[in-house]
Structures are given as C-alpha cells and as structure tokens.
Amino acid sequence: MSDSPTTPIKFRCYTQSLSPAIPDAIQQATGQFFEKRNARVAELPQWESLRDAGHRLRLHTLEHLDAYLEQAAKSLAAAGAQVHWASNSTEANAIVIDIARQHRVKTIAKVKSMATEEIALNSALQAAGFQITETDLGEFIIQLAGVGPSHIVVPAVHLTKEEIAQLFEEKLGVEAPPDPEQLTAIARARLREVFLTADMGISGANFLVAETGTLVMVTNEGNGRMCTTLPDLHVAVVAIDKIVPDWESLATLLKLLARSATGQKLSTYTGFITGPRKAEGEHGPRELHVVLLDNGRSRILADPLTRETLKCIRCGSCLNVCPVYKQVGGYAYGWFISGPIGAVLTPQLLGTGIAAELPYASTLCGACAEVCPVKVPLLDLLRHLRRRVAEGDATNVAVISPVLKVAARGSAIALGTPWLYRLGTRLMPLLQTPLRRGNWIPALPAPLNRWTAVRPFMPFRARFRRWWKRREKDQECNSRSREERQ
C-alpha cells in the first residue's frame, strides 16, 4: 500500500456549545455499559488469557500485514468480490462515487461504519448528488441532527429520549412521544422504505478474514443485513488494519469484542459475507466491491510503538471508563473517533500539527489501558505523542506555546507544594464567584475560554482534601475491622 500521507480533512467540531446535561446522559449510558462489561468478564475466569491471546494475534497480524493483505485480496477475488485499493480518503471516496455512477445509483442505504466516517464519505456522496440514508438507529438520529457520532459504538449516546422526540417532530414532521419503543417504531417505518428501494448498500466491516475473504459485521440491529442483502450492489469500505488471519483468530476476537463493547456474550447479529450471491434465489447482492483503505496506516505501521494503535477493535470500552470523555463528551475531540483511542489515533492519521491537543486530553490514570481487550498500550502512546507534539515531528513544528509551558510549570509547582496548594483551595472558590452561574461556569477568560467554547466548566470546590482524608480514615477503619474479625 502507498505510504502517502492522509488527505487533509477538516478537523471537525460538530457542535458549538454543549449542554450541561450532556455529561449526565453520557455518564449514565457509559456507566451501564461498563457494569455490564464487568459482569460478563467476571463469568470468564480465563479473561486475562483471552486478552493476551487477542493482543498477540492482533500484533502478529500487523507485523505481517503485507502478506495477509495479499492473501485477503486473493480470497476476496476468488469469492467473486471486486477489490479496490485506496491510499487516502480522496481515492476511497472517488472509487465509491465512480461505482455508484457506473450503476446509475440514486438512493443508498448505509450501515454504521467508522471507516466511512473517517473519510467523510456521506458528505462526498451528497456533494455528488446521491441520496444516502444512515440506517443504524443511532446514526439515523445524528444524521437528522446534522452532526457526527459522539461514541464509537452508540453514536447518539449524548441525546435523551426527549431530545430525540423533539428532533423527530422537527425533521420528520410526526408526533413523537418520548418513549423509546415508539421512537424506534417511527424510525423503523421510515427506514423500511429505504431498505426496499435502495439501489446500493454501503457498509464497513468489523473484521476481514484473510483465509476466506469473508467480511464480518457485528451489530445489534437488523439494518446491517438489510443493507447488504436487499440492494443488488454492495460496497464495503474496510481499513487495512481490520484483517484477521483465519476463523480461529476471529473467534477469539469476537469473544472479546461484544463483552467489551456492550456487555453481551455475543452481539444480536454477527454477519458473514463471502462474495456476492452465486445463483438466483440466494440472498445477497449481484456485485460486491471491497475498498481496502490505507489513509495513513502504512506510516503508523512503520513504528513498532505506534503500530500497536492499530490493534484496536473499536469496542469503545476505553471511552466508557475514561474520566475525561465522560466529562467532555465525544464532540470535544473534534473528529469521528473520540476518547483515549481517538486521542492517540487522530494525531497519527491527521498529523500532530492538526490534532496537537488530543494527546493531552487525558489524566494518564491508566483506566483505558486496563480495560482494553487487546492491550493497546494507550498510556505509552499518549506520552509518546506528547513528546512528538512538544518536540515537533514531520507533520508539525513544535506547537507548545511559551505561555502554556509557563502555565504547566506553574501548575506543577502549585500541585507539588502543599502550602501553596492549600492556599489555592481557599482562594479559588472566591476568585471564581463573578464567573459562576449556578452550578456551572459558562465562560472562562482566555486562554481557558477554549474549554468553555465547547462546554461549561464545573466550579472549583474546596472539598476534595476533606473527602480524601475522610476516605483514608474510612479505609483505615475498615482495615482494622477486618483484622479484628480475623
């Protein structure tokens, strides 16, 4: 594959201002996912061994990706699929548009896909005159809202049922009560016609089995099967890091994916697509096109450390546990993928000159690395990218301003000097009073106003030290109680 740099894409911030209710909605949803994940993990005594196996097979595949890509291309062709290679987003979009034009496509039904979000395929197709509809419920909702996904797995996680109901009434012109079942029924009625009339289906793939050229799609909605079987034309955009060697490898990763993503033993639908239909009466499209997307991955593969970024299987568990993501939401990350994996992948795909701030969007608490099912070394990658940003690299002259360097040194001194820290905890509640509006600070002075341009800031409270001391005292008491009982 070509090692050409990623085609520049606008670093998108989908919303200008986020409601204080958004973190509440996100925290509630991600908390539920994480509880379910922990419950499923507890059922498997061999979970850590499974993680080790997933880590080893993903790393092995990446280290031999050239051979597995060649095998996958041959297997796809042998199964009857047409294979296309795209070095960057411009090439990938041009390939899909050309296929659509050759087949005189008018309407397109689309499955949720992070690869197509990455290349902004929807915008490219709409600009070329095609009508494209997202058919995953969450994607359908955010398409109506005119924004992108705020979470890898659940793209509309930031919206409440009341907000979705209001959106349906405004965009669909229907009466929409804030009831999940009724909202789903409204979407289902609208999408049924899309499935039945679409000239073309577009999808991504969770995995591509090199051994047989099989596309694997893991979903919890039936829309994936509808989009890839009803239209006579199916185009799949698959990033080259989605390759897995064989079915045994796939079985291991499927055990890790569903449990880590949504806390399920197995997703509702796991679809396997090996070529187009072979005879009349079979399900599936007459033509299957697979676009293998590089878009900067060859550059990432060249470095033994950054290569490990591509082990990610897009489960979203790092988002569900990340304290930063749960406070700022997905849109603050500015691109199609958010959370810790977004903080390390985006600067590598777009360049640190564009996404220099993202490696700093972390407390380095390590929770993301602890839950990652394939052991992506997220902390090492974050630190590595911070060094690249500070020192400058091929995509960027060092962008850390003198003011920010002075602020960082000052913060380190304040946090490391007990008496200065205690003084600050007394002064901050007083200094923030003119800026505070109820339980939020809607606007901060420069340079901190860059935070409040995206979402309100929580006011500083001087209770942390008291809470911490109380916590230590409680732990000490509990420890003594256990010793006494023993």
SVG drawing of the C-alpha trace seen along z (x, -y; Angstrom):
<svg xmlns="http://www.w3.org/2000/svg" viewBox="-48 -39 60 61">
<polyline fill="none" stroke="black" stroke-width="0.4" points="0.0,0.0 1.0,-3.6 2.7,-5.4 1.3,-8.7 0.0,-11.0 -3.6,-11.1 -5.6,-13.5 -6.3,-16.6 -9.8,-16.6 -11.3,-19.5 -10.8,-19.0 -14.5,-19.0 -16.2,-20.2 -19.7,-19.1 -21.3,-21.5 -20.6,-25.0 -21.8,-24.6 -22.8,-21.6 -25.5,-21.5 -24.5,-20.7 -27.0,-17.8 -24.7,-16.0 -22.2,-14.7 -25.1,-13.4 -26.5,-11.4 -23.1,-10.1 -22.1,-9.1 -25.4,-7.2 -25.0,-5.3 -21.3,-4.6 -21.7,-3.5 -24.4,-1.0 -22.1,0.4 -19.2,0.7 -21.3,2.5 -22.5,5.0 -19.0,5.4 -17.7,6.2 -20.5,8.7 -19.6,10.6 -15.9,10.5 -16.5,12.0 -18.1,15.0 -14.8,15.9 -12.0,17.0 -9.8,17.1 -10.5,13.4 -6.9,12.2 -5.6,15.2 -8.1,14.3 -6.8,10.7 -3.3,12.0 -4.3,14.1 -6.1,11.2 -3.1,9.0 -0.7,11.5 -2.8,12.3 -3.5,8.6 0.2,7.7 1.2,10.8 -1.3,9.7 0.0,6.2 3.6,7.3 2.8,9.5 0.1,7.3 1.5,7.2 1.2,11.0 -2.3,11.1 -3.5,8.3 -2.3,10.1 -4.0,13.3 -7.2,11.4 -7.3,9.7 -6.9,13.1 -9.5,14.7 -12.0,11.8 -11.4,12.1 -11.8,15.9 -15.2,15.4 -16.4,13.1 -15.8,9.7 -14.1,6.8 -11.1,5.4 -10.1,1.7 -7.1,0.1 -7.3,-3.4 -4.2,-5.2 -6.2,-8.0 -9.7,-9.4 -9.8,-11.2 -9.1,-8.0 -11.6,-6.0 -14.4,-8.5 -13.7,-8.7 -13.8,-4.9 -17.2,-4.7 -18.7,-7.6 -17.4,-6.0 -19.0,-2.7 -22.3,-4.4 -22.3,-6.4 -21.5,-3.3 -24.6,-1.6 -26.8,-4.8 -27.4,-4.7 -29.8,-7.3 -30.5,-6.1 -28.1,-4.5 -28.8,-2.7 -25.8,-2.7 -24.7,-0.7 -22.9,-2.3 -19.1,-2.5 -16.2,-4.2 -14.1,-3.9 -16.7,-5.9 -16.8,-8.5 -13.1,-8.7 -13.1,-9.6 -16.3,-11.7 -18.0,-9.5 -21.5,-10.8 -20.5,-14.3 -18.7,-13.3 -21.7,-11.3 -24.2,-14.0 -22.0,-16.5 -22.0,-14.2 -25.8,-14.2 -26.6,-10.9 -29.3,-10.4 -27.7,-8.5 -29.5,-7.4 -27.9,-6.0 -30.0,-3.0 -28.5,-2.3 -30.9,-3.9 -28.2,-6.0 -26.7,-7.1 -30.1,-7.8 -30.7,-10.1 -27.5,-12.1 -27.8,-12.3 -31.2,-14.1 -29.4,-16.3 -26.7,-17.1 -23.8,-16.0 -21.4,-13.1 -21.1,-10.3 -20.2,-11.1 -19.3,-7.5 -17.7,-4.6 -20.5,-2.1 -23.5,-4.3 -23.3,-7.4 -26.3,-9.2 -25.4,-8.4 -25.4,-12.1 -29.1,-12.6 -32.0,-11.9 -35.3,-10.4 -36.9,-13.8 -34.3,-15.4 -34.8,-12.6 -38.5,-13.0 -38.2,-16.7 -35.8,-16.0 -38.2,-13.6 -41.0,-16.1 -38.9,-18.8 -37.2,-16.7 -39.8,-14.1 -43.0,-16.0 -44.6,-13.4 -45.9,-13.4 -43.2,-11.7 -43.7,-10.9 -40.5,-10.5 -40.9,-6.7 -38.0,-4.6 -40.3,-1.9 -42.5,-4.4 -39.4,-6.4 -38.0,-3.1 -41.2,-2.3 -41.2,-5.7 -37.6,-5.2 -38.4,-1.7 -41.4,-2.9 -39.2,-5.5 -36.3,-3.1 -38.4,-0.3 -38.9,-2.2 -35.2,-3.0 -34.3,0.7 -36.8,1.7 -35.9,-1.0 -32.1,-1.5 -30.0,-1.0 -26.9,-0.5 -25.8,0.6 -22.7,-0.6 -21.0,0.9 -17.8,1.2 -16.6,4.4 -15.5,5.2 -13.1,7.8 -12.0,9.2 -10.9,12.9 -7.9,13.3 -8.2,17.0 -11.6,16.9 -12.2,13.2 -15.1,13.0 -16.5,9.7 -17.6,9.8 -20.2,7.3 -21.1,7.2 -24.4,5.3 -27.3,5.2 -29.8,4.2 -31.1,5.9 -30.3,3.0 -26.8,4.4 -28.3,7.4 -30.9,5.4 -28.4,3.0 -26.0,5.8 -28.6,8.3 -31.5,6.3 -29.7,3.9 -28.1,5.5 -24.9,3.5 -22.9,3.7 -19.8,1.6 -17.7,2.2 -15.1,-0.2 -12.6,1.7 -9.5,0.2 -6.4,2.5 -6.0,3.0 -9.3,4.9 -7.6,8.0 -7.6,11.2 -5.7,14.3 -8.3,17.0 -11.5,18.2 -9.8,19.3 -8.4,15.8 -11.8,14.3 -13.5,16.5 -11.1,15.1 -11.7,11.5 -15.5,11.9 -15.4,13.2 -13.5,10.0 -15.5,7.5 -19.1,8.0 -18.3,8.3 -16.1,5.2 -18.4,3.1 -21.9,3.6 -21.5,6.2 -23.1,9.0 -21.8,12.5 -22.5,12.2 -24.0,9.3 -27.5,9.8 -26.3,10.1 -22.9,11.4 -23.0,11.4 -20.6,13.2 -20.4,12.1 -18.2,14.1 -18.6,12.7 -21.8,11.8 -24.7,14.2 -23.7,17.1 -27.2,18.0 -30.7,16.6 -32.7,17.3 -29.8,16.7 -29.6,13.7 -27.1,11.0 -26.1,8.5 -25.2,9.2 -22.0,7.3 -19.8,6.8 -17.0,4.2 -14.4,4.0 -12.4,0.9 -9.3,1.5 -8.3,-1.8 -4.8,-2.8 -5.3,-6.5 -2.1,-6.9 -2.0,-3.4 1.2,-2.4 3.0,-5.3 1.7,-4.2 2.8,-0.6 6.4,-1.7 7.0,-2.5 6.9,0.5 5.2,-1.5 2.6,-3.4 1.8,-0.2 0.1,1.0 -2.6,-1.7 -3.9,0.4 -4.6,3.4 -7.8,1.6 -11.1,3.5 -13.3,0.4 -15.1,1.8 -15.4,-1.6 -14.5,-0.3 -11.8,-2.9 -14.4,-5.6 -16.8,-4.1 -14.2,-4.2 -12.3,-7.4 -13.0,-10.3 -12.2,-12.9 -14.5,-11.5 -17.3,-11.2 -16.9,-14.9 -16.5,-16.5 -18.3,-14.0 -17.3,-12.9 -17.6,-16.2 -14.8,-17.9 -12.4,-15.6 -13.2,-17.2 -13.2,-14.2 -15.0,-10.9 -13.4,-8.9 -13.2,-10.1 -12.0,-9.0 -8.5,-7.7 -8.2,-5.8 -9.2,-9.0 -6.6,-10.9 -3.9,-8.6 -5.2,-7.7 -6.3,-11.1 -2.9,-12.8 -1.3,-9.9 -3.9,-10.0 -4.2,-13.7 -0.8,-14.8 0.1,-16.4 0.0,-19.8 -3.8,-19.5 -4.6,-17.4 -1.8,-18.5 -4.1,-19.0 -5.6,-15.5 -2.7,-13.6 -3.1,-16.0 -6.8,-15.1 -6.0,-12.5 -5.3,-12.3 -3.0,-9.4 -4.9,-7.5 -4.5,-4.2 -8.1,-3.0 -8.3,-2.8 -5.2,-0.5 -6.6,1.7 -9.9,2.4 -8.6,2.6 -9.4,6.1 -6.4,6.3 -4.0,4.4 -3.3,1.3 -0.6,-0.5 -2.6,-3.7 -0.5,-5.4 2.7,-4.8 1.2,-6.1 -0.2,-9.2 3.2,-10.0 5.0,-9.3 2.6,-11.6 3.0,-14.3 6.8,-14.2 6.2,-14.5 4.0,-17.5 6.4,-19.2 9.5,-18.5 7.9,-18.7 7.8,-16.0 7.4,-15.6 3.8,-16.9 4.3,-19.7 6.7,-22.3 6.6,-22.2 3.3,-23.9 3.6,-24.2 3.4,-28.0 5.7,-29.7 2.6,-30.7 1.4,-27.1 4.9,-25.9 5.0,-28.6 1.5,-27.6 2.4,-23.9 5.5,-24.6 3.5,-26.8 0.8,-24.2 3.4,-21.6 4.9,-23.8 1.5,-24.6 0.4,-21.0 3.7,-19.8 3.9,-22.4 1.5,-21.5 1.1,-25.0 0.7,-26.6 -1.9,-24.0 -3.9,-24.6 -3.8,-28.4 -5.1,-27.8 -8.0,-25.7 -9.1,-28.6 -8.7,-31.3 -10.2,-29.6 -13.9,-29.4 -13.7,-33.2 -12.0,-34.1 -14.5,-32.2 -17.6,-33.8 -18.0,-36.6 -17.9,-33.9 -20.2,-31.3 -23.8,-30.9 -25.5,-28.3 -23.6,-25.0 -21.6,-25.9 -19.1,-28.4 -20.4,-29.1 -17.4,-31.3 -13.8,-31.5 -11.2,-34.2 -8.5,-33.4 -6.8,-31.0 -9.3,-28.8 -12.1,-30.1 -11.2,-27.4 -12.7,-24.9 -16.0,-26.8 -16.4,-27.4 -17.2,-23.7 -18.9,-23.1 -19.4,-24.7 -16.8,-24.3 -17.6,-22.8 -16.8,-25.2 -13.9,-24.5 -14.9,-23.1 -12.6,-23.1 -13.9,-19.8 -11.6,-17.4 -9.0,-17.3 -11.7,-16.8 -13.2,-14.0 -9.8,-12.3 -8.9,-12.5 -12.3,-11.0 -11.8,-8.3 -8.4,-7.4 -9.8,-7.3 -12.7,-5.1 -10.3,-2.7 -8.2,-2.5 -11.2,-1.8 -12.4,0.9 -8.9,2.5 -8.9,2.6 -12.4,4.1 -11.3,6.9 -8.2,7.6 -10.3,7.8 -12.8,10.2 -9.9,12.4"/>
</svg>
